[in-house]
Amino acid sequence: MDEVKKIVVLDSEIQAELIDSILNDRNIPHVMRTYHDSAYDGLFQAGQGWGHIEAEEKHREEIVTIFKDVKKQSES
């Protein structure tokens, strides 16, 4: 995998699991990073979001589209 960059910030673990599943199904290489820190019992997740997705820049557009679709469906 080439250099990875932060693509989108995730709102929740459920959202992260759903997007992770979609990206795996589409064979898009990525890394899910959580902001949870056991020393602070997830304190940073309240202000920063659940975590984020890192991937190669060439996958940015597709990942952002997937993220927007998932977010839109969850708000309906």
N, C-alpha and C positions, 0 to 999 in steps of 0.2 A: 504494500500500500504506500502510495506517495504521501507527502505531507498532508496531515489532517488539520482541519480548522473547525471552530465552533460554527455550527450551521443554525440551529434553533434552540431556544430555551423551552423546556417542557414544564407543563403546569402540575402534572400529577404522575404517580406511579402507574395508574391505569392507562393514561395517555401514552406513557413511555412504553409499556408492554405492547399496546396495540400497534404503535408505530414501529417498534422493534420487529414485530411479527411481519408487518407489511414489507419492511426493508429486507428482511431475511427471505421472504417469498420472492422478491424481485432481484435477489442476489446483489444487493447494493451494500458494499462493505462500509461498515460504520462502527462507532464506539459510543455506547451510552455511558454518560458520566452523571452520577448522582451528587447532589450537594450535601447529602446527609453526612453528618459527622457525629459518631457515637459519643464523643466527649461532650458535645453540646446538645445531644438528643434531638437533632434535626432542626435546631434553632434557625440556621441559615436558610433552610428550605422555605420558611414562612415568608421571607422577604425576597428571595432570589428565584424561586421556582423549585421544582423537584430536581432538576438537573438539565443536562443538555445533550445534544447529539453532535458528535464530531465525525467528519467524513472528508473525503477529497473534494476539492473545489468543483470538480467536474460533475459531481452529483448534487450540488447545492440546489439547483432549480427543481429537480424532481423531489428531493426531500422536503423542501419548503412547500411544494404543492401538496404532498401527502399530509404534512403537518396541518396546513390550512383546511384540507378536506376533513380530517379527523376532528379538528377543533370546531368546525362548522356543524358537523353531525352531533357533537356532544352538546352544543348550545341549543339544538332544536328540541 
